[in-house]
């Protein structure tokens, strides 16, 4: 090859590369540009009317929301959730999987360069006039060595690759939202289980104190029976009341044990490896001022994840539309070929080629139409799912707002009921000892007292659970900006 021809070939290759880059940069992007879909929205939460915002707002959740309950044991358990919870670990793996898929999609923007080296030896029979021998029936053998670089590049004329990248990035962000949602759900579930476990501690302590009181009452009744003051039926009633209450202790311990097992699994441990000592329940209800409904769109990870899936589905429509247009591929090959390996890399043995190919599907029996229709249907589905997620989030906030407001009132009423039940039981017991009341009345009123106190503890547990649920419903201090941060790490 002459120097002039080499210069011409080089100029041609430069022009091809420059043209390809210009086409790539100026190439159009098929498909609709993304806009966040509208969602049903109200100006304020219905159940927030009359909600009093605490001042100063030092106990409003910020980030590690569970710390507002000021319980070191709860804090230590929730930190273990982040490390060892298997549901969170699975969600974290899905984020890495989506990030890798995004990187794979980006790689399609760049040329693929491959290299190869081949060595072969071939042989053929000679016919008297063949090269290599002059004897009829002899064979001719030859070596062949080849070293080459190959470049292939599909120019993204219509934005198919870029729309694919857009879809992959949105999917990765949705996976990050799923991870945040899984983390928040596990933390909230553990916090609720922990609160209920402490309520069970209080229930067990109440029942055990009641059992001790009933044992004293039974002994008193036996003494009175032995003295001929009361009938044998009073002793039987006292025994039945005692045994029934002792049975309730076992039920309360079963419930506590199951809650402790659930907490162990949430922290990624076998139940046998976790034991929580009993301790008093702390009736702490953090002030959680409600936000505007529109703020939930940025505060809830499940809403953010659903919205990112809409964006991904929207980009997939562009991928489907790009299939209607021809694909432009550029290729280049250069290398050396020789029958002697020692002279393989010499200039006389070099070769090269440049090429471009334009491919267009002529007939596919409606495949592309079906793929586009499918992409549009998937988009419509994700929009509906997004709107449903928004509505569900509003419901969860409203449910917990009304629960906290009315449970507070119910707790006050129940406290009055407990006081009245205690007073009634005390009066009946004194009358019985004085011989002016039947023991049946004492039994009934003591049972009413115990039920009132257990109901009050149940309301306390529901209030604590609702506090956690409201924090979760409001996003737990999370913000949609975390999606970009999470997917930008890789």
PEHU-V860947 format. One record per backbone hydrogen bond with DSSP energy under -0.5 kcal/mol. CO is the residue of the C=O (numbers start at 1). NH is the residue of the N-H. E is the energy in kcal/mol with one decimal. If there is no record, write none. Layout:
# PEHU-V860947
co=(CO;CO)
nh=(NH;NH)
e=(E;E)
This chain:
# PEHU-V860947
co=(2;3;4;5;6;7;8;9;10;11;12;13;14;15;16;17;18;19;20;21;22;23;28;45;46;48;51;52;56;57;62;63;64;65;66;67;71;72;73;74;75;76;77;78;79;80;81;85;86;87;88;89;90;91;92;93;94;95;96;97;98;99;100;101;102;103;104;105;106;107;111;112;112;114;116;118;120;122;124;126;130;135;138;140;142;144;145;146;147;148;149;150;151;152;153;153;155;155;157;158;159;160;161;162;163;164;165;166;167;168;169;170;171;172;173;174;175;176;177;178;179;180;181;182;183;184;185;186;187;188;189;190;191;192;193;194;195;196;197;198;199;200;201;202;203;204;205;206;207;208;209;210;211;212;213;214;215;216;217;218;219;220;221;222;223;224;224;225;231;231;232;233;234;235;236;237;238;239;240;241;242;243;244;245;246;247;248;249;250;251;252;253;254;255;256;257;258;259;260;261;262;263;264;265;270;271;275;281;282;283;284;292;292;293;294;295;295;296;298;299;300;301;302;303;304;305;306;307;308;309;310;311;312;313;314;314;315;316;317;318;319;320;321;322;327;327;328;329;330;331;332;333;334;335;336;338;340;341;343;346;347;349;351;353;355;357;357;359;364;366;367;368;369;370;371;372;373;374;375;376;377;378;379;380;381;382;383;384;385;386;387;388;389;390;391;392;393;394;395;396;397;398;399;400;401;402;403;404;405;406;407;408;409;410;411;412;413;414;415;416;417;418;419;420;421;422;423;424;425;426;427;428;429;430;431;431;432;438;438;439;440;441;442;443;444;445;446;447;448;449;450;451;452;453;454;455;456;457;458;459;460;461;462;463;464;465;466;467;468;469;470;471;472;475;479;480;480;481;482;483;484;485;486)
nh=(6;7;8;9;10;11;12;13;14;15;16;17;18;19;20;21;22;23;24;25;26;27;30;48;49;51;53;54;58;60;64;65;67;68;69;70;75;76;77;78;79;80;81;82;83;84;85;89;90;91;92;93;94;95;96;97;98;99;100;101;102;103;104;105;106;107;108;108;109;110;113;114;152;150;148;146;144;142;140;137;133;138;126;124;122;120;338;118;336;116;334;114;332;112;155;330;157;328;28;30;163;164;165;166;167;168;169;170;171;172;173;174;175;176;177;178;179;180;181;182;183;184;185;186;187;188;189;190;191;192;193;194;195;196;197;198;199;200;201;202;203;204;205;206;207;208;209;210;211;212;213;214;215;216;217;218;219;220;221;222;223;224;225;226;227;229;230;228;234;235;236;237;238;239;240;241;242;243;244;245;246;247;248;249;250;251;252;253;254;255;256;257;258;259;260;261;262;263;264;265;266;267;269;268;273;274;277;283;284;285;286;295;296;296;297;298;299;300;480;301;304;305;306;307;308;309;310;311;312;313;314;315;316;317;317;318;319;320;321;322;323;323;324;325;329;359;155;357;153;355;151;353;149;351;147;145;343;344;346;349;350;337;335;333;331;329;359;327;367;370;371;372;373;374;375;376;377;378;379;380;381;382;383;384;385;386;387;388;389;390;391;392;393;394;395;396;397;398;399;400;401;402;403;404;405;406;407;408;409;410;411;412;413;414;415;416;417;418;419;420;421;422;423;424;425;426;427;428;429;430;431;432;433;434;436;437;435;441;442;443;444;445;446;447;448;449;450;451;452;453;454;455;456;457;458;459;460;461;462;463;464;465;466;467;468;469;470;471;472;473;474;476;475;478;482;483;484;485;486;487;488;489;489)
e=(-2.2;-2.4;-2.1;-2.6;-2.5;-2.4;-2.4;-2.6;-2.3;-2.3;-2.5;-2.5;-2.6;-2.7;-2.5;-2.4;-2.4;-2.6;-2.6;-2.8;-2.5;-1.1;-0.6;-1.1;-0.9;-2.4;-0.5;-0.5;-0.8;-1.1;-1.2;-2.2;-1.7;-1.8;-1.6;-1.5;-2.3;-2.3;-2.1;-2.4;-1.7;-1.1;-1.2;-1.3;-0.8;-3.0;-1.9;-2.0;-2.3;-2.0;-2.6;-2.0;-1.7;-1.6;-1.9;-2.3;-2.3;-2.4;-2.3;-2.0;-1.9;-2.0;-2.3;-2.0;-2.2;-1.6;-0.5;-1.1;-2.1;-1.5;-0.6;-0.5;-2.3;-3.3;-2.4;-2.7;-2.7;-2.3;-3.6;-1.3;-0.6;-1.8;-5.0;-2.2;-2.6;-2.6;-2.4;-3.0;-3.1;-2.3;-2.2;-2.8;-2.3;-3.2;-0.7;-3.4;-2.3;-0.6;-0.9;-2.2;-2.9;-1.9;-2.5;-2.4;-2.5;-2.4;-2.9;-2.1;-2.2;-2.4;-2.2;-2.3;-2.3;-1.9;-2.1;-2.4;-2.3;-2.3;-2.6;-2.9;-2.6;-2.6;-2.7;-2.4;-2.4;-2.8;-2.8;-2.4;-2.5;-2.6;-2.7;-2.8;-2.5;-2.6;-2.2;-2.2;-1.9;-2.3;-2.1;-1.8;-2.5;-3.1;-2.4;-2.5;-2.8;-2.9;-2.4;-2.4;-3.0;-2.2;-2.1;-2.8;-2.4;-1.8;-2.3;-2.8;-2.3;-2.3;-2.4;-2.5;-2.2;-2.3;-2.4;-2.8;-1.6;-3.2;-0.7;-1.3;-0.9;-0.8;-2.0;-2.3;-2.2;-2.4;-2.4;-2.4;-2.1;-2.6;-2.3;-1.9;-2.4;-2.0;-1.4;-1.3;-1.2;-1.7;-2.4;-2.2;-2.3;-2.3;-2.2;-2.8;-2.4;-2.0;-2.4;-2.2;-2.2;-2.2;-2.0;-2.2;-2.1;-1.5;-2.9;-1.7;-2.3;-1.4;-0.6;-0.7;-2.0;-0.5;-0.6;-1.3;-0.6;-1.2;-1.0;-1.4;-1.2;-2.2;-2.1;-0.6;-2.2;-2.5;-2.0;-2.4;-2.2;-1.6;-1.3;-1.8;-2.1;-2.3;-2.3;-1.9;-1.7;-0.9;-0.6;-0.9;-1.5;-2.2;-2.3;-2.0;-0.7;-0.6;-1.7;-1.6;-0.5;-2.6;-2.2;-2.8;-2.7;-2.6;-3.2;-2.5;-3.0;-2.5;-2.6;-3.3;-1.1;-1.2;-1.2;-1.6;-1.7;-2.5;-2.6;-2.7;-2.7;-2.9;-0.5;-2.9;-1.1;-2.3;-2.5;-2.4;-2.5;-2.4;-2.2;-2.4;-2.3;-2.5;-2.1;-2.5;-2.2;-2.4;-2.3;-2.2;-2.5;-2.5;-2.5;-2.3;-2.4;-2.2;-2.4;-2.6;-2.1;-2.1;-2.3;-2.5;-2.1;-2.8;-3.2;-2.0;-2.4;-2.5;-2.0;-2.5;-2.2;-2.5;-2.8;-1.6;-1.1;-3.0;-2.7;-1.6;-2.2;-3.0;-2.1;-1.5;-1.9;-2.5;-2.2;-2.4;-2.6;-2.6;-2.2;-2.5;-2.4;-2.4;-2.4;-2.5;-2.3;-2.2;-2.4;-2.3;-2.2;-1.7;-2.9;-0.8;-1.1;-0.7;-1.1;-2.5;-2.3;-2.4;-2.6;-2.2;-2.0;-2.1;-2.3;-2.6;-2.2;-2.2;-2.5;-2.4;-2.0;-1.9;-2.2;-2.3;-2.0;-2.4;-2.1;-2.3;-2.3;-2.5;-2.4;-2.0;-2.0;-2.6;-2.4;-2.0;-2.4;-2.7;-1.8;-2.3;-1.8;-1.7;-2.3;-2.0;-0.6;-1.3;-2.5;-2.2;-1.4;-0.5;-0.6)
